Amino acid sequence: MIDKKKVTSEKAVLIGVVTQLQDEDQSKEFLDELEFLVNTAGGVSIKRFTQKLEKPHPKTFIGSGKLEDVKRYIDTHHVGTAIFDDELSPAQLRNIEKVLDCKILDRTNLILDIFAQRAQTSYARTQVALAQCQYLLPRLTKLWTHLDKQKGGIGLRGPGETEIETDRRIVRDQIDVLKKRLKVIDKQMAIQRKNRGKMVRVALVGYTNVGKSTLMNVISKSDVFAENKLFATLDTTVRKVVVKNIPFLMADTVGFIRKLPTQLVESFKSTLDEVREADFLLHVVDVSHKNFEDHIASVNQILLDIKSADKPTMMVFNMIDAYTHETIDEDDLVTEKTAEHYTLEELQKSWMSKMGNNCVFISALHKENLEDFKSRVYEEVKKIHIQRFPYNNFLYDEYSEEEA
């Protein structure tokens, strides 16, 4: 049966490199993630090209011979898009376009396109527009022909302003407008955060598509958009949550990803401010992903970059219902483990429980072990609450049994 989606979707080839800093396994994983990004953007990947190089070619990213192979495949199979798994320099982009003669995207451009699709509020759209302009500015070519009819005449001859210079000026002006707009919104959001009073603030952080929004919905009984796609959530959602007798604010933030474009980190400053100003972080991890340790490292690096790595943090290993790894019992070399072999007790005794001082294993989708999760969150929030309101300690002696 023909998949109608694949027939109508934009066809693309994916191109990556194997280098000293990125071995074959890592390259494959990055291309898997790139393919997921392509699917999220509405396209379909039909072919992958990789090449072993000491480092990406400074002119064409991959060697000229491999680029010719890509060219032949694109022409033969009528492919309209080539997507590279790293950010291309302006020179690389121009050189590749001359050879392939098709739409060229890099990982950064693809992520920006997904963000543009996913942005729902005017604030998110402004953030994405700024990131796109900052990415576009050094890569401008003669994309438009709006000056085709501008010609010199008597008394008008001279150096004038070329089309590319005009385009750059237009984009720079647009960047200035967007930055001013964001400053106004940033001030409004800062006031909103101050107006929330002294309530304890908890932020959900983690790699993209690990179930943060699903967990948010379960805990806060809200209806945050959740979907099995990368960057399903762009707009930060803040909900009031009450566990036992303590109210606190929980924020669902945009998911992180490896090779996160620097333009997005800058333009999504206020979104990341929710993390910076949080009292406690819930680092959600998709434990069923084979490379979840790399995801943890990537998130920790971004937290370090935004000066939030030293905040109190709980590791929340989500999707335990889908965990099928074979290293849960390193002493058992005979019995092949299957998903049904892995009990919650086994996970709690595994090496994963030692990855942080505070870990919990849950399934947000199937609401497994959520009571333990709530109790742990309660204890952490309670510590912060007591420090902030030392005269309200009597509240913890007796509390309502009704929980969120």
Salt bridges, closest charged atoms under 4 A:
GLU10 OE2 - LYS103 NZ 2.92
GLU24 OE2 - LYS52 NZ 2.89
GLU29 OE2 - ARG258 NH2 2.71
GLU29 OE2 - HIS295 NE2 3.96
ASP32 OD2 - LYS28 NZ 3.19
ASP32 OD1 - ARG48 NH2 2.64
GLU33 OE1 - ARG107 NH2 2.26
GLU33 OE2 - ARG258 NH2 3.22
GLU35 OE1 - ARG48 NH2 2.68
ASP69 OD1 - ARG72 NH2 2.27
ASP75 OD2 - LYS71 NZ 3.46
ASP85 OD1 - ARG107 NH1 2.50
ASP85 OD2 - LYS259 NZ 3.18
ASP86 OD1 - LYS259 NZ 3.26
GLU87 OE2 - ARG139 NH2 3.01
GLU161 OE2 - ARG169 NE 3.10
ASP167 OD1 - HIS146 NE2 3.00
GLU227 OE1 - ARG118 NH1 3.13
ASP273 OD2 - ARG193 NH2 3.59
ASP273 OD2 - LYS269 NZ 3.31
ASP273 OD1 - ARG276 NH1 2.49
GLU274 OE2 - ARG193 NH1 3.90
GLU274 OE2 - ARG196 NH1 3.22
GLU277 OE1 - ARG193 NE 3.08
GLU277 OE1 - ARG201 NH2 3.08
ASP279 OD1 - ARG388 NH2 2.78
ASP321 OD2 - HIS366 NE2 3.29
GLU346 OE2 - LYS337 NZ 3.15
ASP372 OD2 - ARG376 NE 3.37
GLU380 OE2 - LYS383 NZ 3.58
